[in-house]
Amino acid sequence: MTTTSNRRLWIVYYAYLLSSIPVFSWYDRTVLRAVLNPSSDTAGNLVFSSNGTGIYPFTIASAALSATITVVIIWRRVRGVLGLLTGVLVARASIGAMMELYELTFVSVGYLFHGWRTLEEHFLPNIDWTLLKLGYISTLVPWIRRESVKTLLVLAIATLLVFFVWAVTGYKLPSSGEVVSYALNAVTRFLVSLMPVFALMGHRIFSHGKRHREDPRP
């Protein structure tokens, strides 16, 4: 691939990455309002609320952890202000996409095991919007390590297994007051949120901060 063609691809990539800003702006506003409004659910658990949307601490913690590691990994590969900004944008877009994937998985499992109507009533009528947001997982592609594919597969299987355990043990929400349900909800959140991190990490990612030949350069 010529240098000119490579630059064009990067221009398209960054244009797509920037388009994620308005797409996920609702998440930004919701989280910001929620963290400023701590409260408790019916079981007494800490929850952050925004316009009827409840966000548990483990959701914020898993997203923050994933974002921080993603930014560091990409910054170490690109360096400078560009690396920092790219890391922030990729972290934001990928986490927004993974949150959408989590919600889709969550309601799908609820539909399969417990007959929840949320999938049919909310997600399927808006499947185009859902697919649009899921598509931003692709912002990770230039940075993914080939050796991470097997790890991602294992992580995905582990996540589905935890969802299965949660489903067969009642699939109750944290507001039910059941410790097991709270724990399984938290575990699935962390597993899904950390998938981008495992996609980016190679076995040498923290070795002396060196850039490897296969790393892309914008």
C-alpha positions as CSV (number, residue, x, y, z in Angstrom):
1,M,0.0,0.0,0.0
2,T,1.4,3.4,-1.0
3,T,1.9,6.2,1.5
4,T,-0.8,8.3,-0.1
5,S,-3.3,5.4,0.1
6,N,-2.4,4.8,3.7
7,R,-2.9,8.5,4.5
8,R,-6.3,8.4,2.9
9,L,-7.3,5.4,4.9
10,W,-6.3,7.2,8.1
11,I,-8.3,10.3,7.1
12,V,-11.4,8.1,6.6
13,Y,-10.7,6.4,9.9
14,Y,-10.4,9.6,11.9
15,A,-13.5,11.1,10.2
16,Y,-15.4,8.0,11.3
17,L,-13.9,8.2,14.8
18,L,-15.0,11.8,15.1
19,S,-18.5,10.9,14.0
20,S,-18.8,8.9,17.2
21,I,-18.9,12.2,19.2
22,P,-22.5,13.1,18.5
23,V,-23.6,9.4,18.3
24,F,-22.6,8.7,21.9
25,S,-23.3,12.2,23.3
26,W,-26.4,10.8,25.2
27,Y,-24.1,8.5,27.2
28,D,-21.9,11.5,28.2
29,R,-24.8,13.6,29.4
30,T,-26.4,10.7,31.2
31,V,-23.3,9.6,33.1
32,L,-22.4,13.2,34.0
33,R,-25.9,13.9,35.4
34,A,-26.0,10.5,37.1
35,V,-22.7,10.8,39.0
36,L,-23.9,14.1,40.4
37,N,-27.1,12.4,41.7
38,P,-26.2,9.4,43.9
39,S,-29.1,7.6,45.5
40,S,-30.2,4.1,46.5
41,D,-32.3,1.4,44.8
42,T,-35.1,-0.5,46.6
43,A,-32.6,-2.9,48.1
44,G,-30.4,-0.1,49.5
45,N,-27.6,-0.4,46.9
46,L,-25.8,2.7,45.8
47,V,-27.0,3.7,42.4
48,F,-26.5,6.9,40.3
49,S,-29.7,8.1,38.6
50,S,-30.4,10.3,35.6
51,N,-33.9,10.8,34.2
52,G,-35.0,7.4,35.3
53,T,-31.8,5.6,34.2
54,G,-30.0,3.9,37.1
55,I,-26.3,3.3,36.8
56,Y,-24.6,1.1,39.4
57,P,-21.1,1.8,40.6
58,F,-19.7,-1.3,38.9
59,T,-20.9,0.0,35.5
60,I,-19.0,3.2,35.9
61,A,-15.9,1.5,37.4
62,S,-15.7,-1.0,34.5
63,A,-16.1,1.6,31.9
64,A,-13.5,3.9,33.6
65,L,-11.0,1.1,33.9
66,S,-11.4,0.1,30.3
67,A,-11.1,3.7,29.1
68,T,-8.0,4.4,31.1
69,I,-6.2,1.3,29.9
70,T,-7.3,1.9,26.3
71,V,-6.0,5.4,26.3
72,V,-2.6,4.4,27.8
73,I,-2.1,1.6,25.2
74,I,-2.9,3.8,22.2
75,W,-0.9,6.7,23.6
76,R,2.1,4.4,24.0
77,R,1.9,3.4,20.4
78,V,1.3,6.9,18.8
79,R,2.7,9.2,21.5
80,G,2.2,12.9,21.8
81,V,-1.0,14.9,21.8
82,L,-2.3,12.9,18.8
83,G,-1.9,9.7,20.6
84,L,-3.7,11.0,23.7
85,L,-6.6,12.4,21.7
86,T,-6.8,9.2,19.6
87,G,-6.8,7.1,22.7
88,V,-9.6,9.2,24.3
89,L,-11.8,9.0,21.2
90,V,-11.2,5.3,20.6
91,A,-11.9,4.5,24.3
92,R,-15.1,6.5,24.2
93,A,-16.4,5.0,21.0
94,S,-15.5,1.4,21.8
95,I,-16.9,1.6,25.3
96,G,-20.1,3.2,24.0
97,A,-20.4,0.3,21.5
98,M,-19.6,-2.3,24.1
99,M,-22.3,-0.8,26.4
100,E,-24.8,-1.2,23.5
101,L,-23.6,-4.8,23.0
102,Y,-24.0,-5.5,26.7
103,E,-27.6,-4.2,26.7
104,L,-28.5,-6.2,23.6
105,T,-27.0,-9.3,25.1
106,F,-28.7,-8.6,28.5
107,V,-32.2,-8.3,27.0
108,S,-31.6,-11.2,24.5
109,V,-30.8,-13.5,27.4
110,G,-33.8,-12.2,29.3
111,Y,-36.0,-12.9,26.2
112,L,-34.6,-16.4,25.7
113,F,-34.8,-17.6,29.3
114,H,-37.5,-15.5,30.9
115,G,-39.7,-14.2,28.0
116,W,-38.8,-10.5,28.5
117,R,-40.5,-8.3,25.9
118,T,-37.8,-5.6,26.0
119,L,-36.0,-7.1,22.9
120,E,-39.1,-6.9,20.8
121,E,-40.5,-3.7,22.1
122,H,-37.3,-1.6,22.3
123,F,-34.3,-3.0,20.4
124,L,-35.8,-4.6,17.3
125,P,-37.9,-1.5,16.3
126,N,-34.7,0.5,16.6
127,I,-32.3,-2.1,15.2
128,D,-30.8,0.3,12.7
129,W,-29.7,2.7,15.5
130,T,-28.4,-0.2,17.6
131,L,-26.3,-1.5,14.7
132,L,-25.0,1.9,14.0
133,K,-23.7,2.2,17.6
134,L,-22.3,-1.4,17.5
135,G,-20.4,-0.5,14.4
136,Y,-18.1,1.7,16.4
137,I,-16.4,-1.4,17.8
138,S,-14.5,-1.3,14.5
139,T,-12.6,1.8,15.7
140,L,-10.4,-0.7,17.5
141,V,-9.4,-2.5,14.3
142,P,-6.2,-0.6,13.5
143,W,-4.9,-1.2,17.0
144,I,-5.9,-4.8,17.6
145,R,-3.1,-7.4,18.3
146,R,-3.3,-10.5,16.2
147,E,-2.3,-12.7,19.2
148,S,-5.3,-11.4,21.1
149,V,-7.9,-13.2,19.0
150,K,-7.7,-16.4,21.1
151,T,-7.9,-14.5,24.3
152,L,-11.0,-12.6,23.1
153,L,-12.6,-15.9,22.1
154,V,-12.0,-17.3,25.6
155,L,-13.3,-14.1,27.2
156,A,-16.4,-14.1,25.0
157,I,-17.2,-17.7,26.0
158,A,-16.6,-16.9,29.7
159,T,-18.9,-14.0,29.5
160,L,-21.7,-16.0,27.9
161,L,-21.2,-18.7,30.6
162,V,-21.6,-16.1,33.3
163,F,-24.8,-14.8,31.6
164,F,-26.0,-18.4,31.5
165,V,-25.4,-18.9,35.2
166,W,-27.1,-15.7,35.9
167,A,-30.1,-16.6,33.8
168,V,-30.6,-20.1,35.3
169,T,-30.3,-18.7,38.9
170,G,-33.2,-16.3,38.3
171,Y,-31.7,-13.4,36.3
172,K,-32.7,-10.9,38.9
173,L,-31.5,-7.3,39.0
174,P,-29.4,-5.8,41.8
175,S,-32.5,-4.0,43.1
176,S,-33.8,-7.5,44.1
177,G,-31.4,-7.4,47.0
178,E,-29.8,-10.8,46.0
179,V,-26.1,-10.7,46.4
180,V,-25.5,-13.4,43.7
181,S,-27.5,-11.4,41.1
182,Y,-25.6,-8.3,42.0
183,A,-22.2,-10.1,41.7
184,L,-23.1,-11.7,38.4
185,N,-24.3,-8.4,37.0
186,A,-21.0,-6.8,38.0
187,V,-18.9,-9.6,36.6
188,T,-20.6,-9.5,33.2
189,R,-20.2,-5.8,33.1
190,F,-16.5,-6.0,33.7
191,L,-16.0,-8.8,31.3
192,V,-17.8,-7.0,28.4
193,S,-16.2,-3.6,29.2
194,L,-12.7,-5.1,29.2
195,M,-13.0,-6.8,25.9
196,P,-11.5,-3.8,24.0
197,V,-8.6,-3.8,26.4
198,F,-7.8,-7.5,25.7
199,A,-8.2,-6.9,22.0
200,L,-5.5,-4.2,22.2
201,M,-3.1,-5.9,24.5
202,G,-0.3,-8.0,23.2
203,H,2.2,-10.0,25.3
204,R,4.8,-7.2,24.8
205,I,2.5,-4.2,25.2
206,F,4.2,-2.9,28.4
207,S,7.7,-3.9,27.4
208,H,9.8,-0.7,27.7
209,G,7.2,1.4,25.7
210,K,8.7,0.4,22.4
211,R,6.7,0.6,19.2
212,H,6.6,-2.6,17.3
213,R,6.7,-2.9,13.5
214,E,3.1,-4.1,13.2
215,D,1.7,-1.0,15.1
216,P,-0.1,1.4,12.8
217,R,1.0,5.0,12.5
218,P,-1.6,7.6,11.8
